[in-house]
Amino acid sequence: MSETRLDAEEQSFGSRYRELTGPLTAHVLRLVGGDRQLAEDIVQETMLRAWTRAAELPAAAQRPWAFTTARHLAIDAMRVRRARPTGTFAELSAAPASDDIDAALDDVLLADAFQSLSAEHRRVLFDCYFRGQTAARIATDRDLPPGTVRSRIHYALRALRAALSERGVTTP
C-alpha cells in the first residue's frame, strides 16, 4: 500500500474520529451513570475497534456501528462491576436503590432480547426506534420496498415481544 494512500485513510479515519467522539462520549456517559473515566475508556475501545474494522464498514454504517459497539461495551462494563464489587464493607452493605437495579436489569433484558432477533429485524428496529427514521426513509436507505420495511417492523416487534416474554417480562 502506498504511503499517500495510507495517509489519506488515516486522515479520513481521524476526521470520523473527531466527529464521533463528542456525541459518543455523551451517549456513553449516560449509559455508565456519569463515570467519565469509564466512558472515556469505552469510547477509546470503541474507536480502536472501529479503526481495525474501518475497511469492512461502509461510511453510512460507521456511526450506528460505533454507538452499538459502545453500548455493548458499557453493558459488559456494568456486568463486570456487578460481578466484582469494590469498596469497603460499609459501602458494599448499603443497598442500591431498587429503581436503579430494575432499570439496569430492564436494559440488560431488552439488549439480550434484541440480540435474539434476526439481523434484518434488528436493523429496521434500530433505524426506526433508535435513529427515529420513518419506514419510507429506512426503505430508501436500505434499498427496500416500503411495504417490506413496514412488515419487518411489525414482525420484529412481535418477535421482540415473544423474546421478552420468554425472559419473563410480561405486559401490564
Buried (B, 14 or more C-beta within 10 A) or exposed (E): EEEEEEEEEEEEBEEBBEEBBEEBBEBBBEBBEEBEEBBBBBBEBBBEBBBEEBEEBEEEEBBBBBBBBBBBBBBEBBEEEEEEEEEEEEEEEEEEEEEEEEEBEEBBBBEEBBEBBEEBBBBBBBBBEEBEBEBEBBBEBBEBEBEBBBBBBEBBBEBBEEBBEEEEBEEE
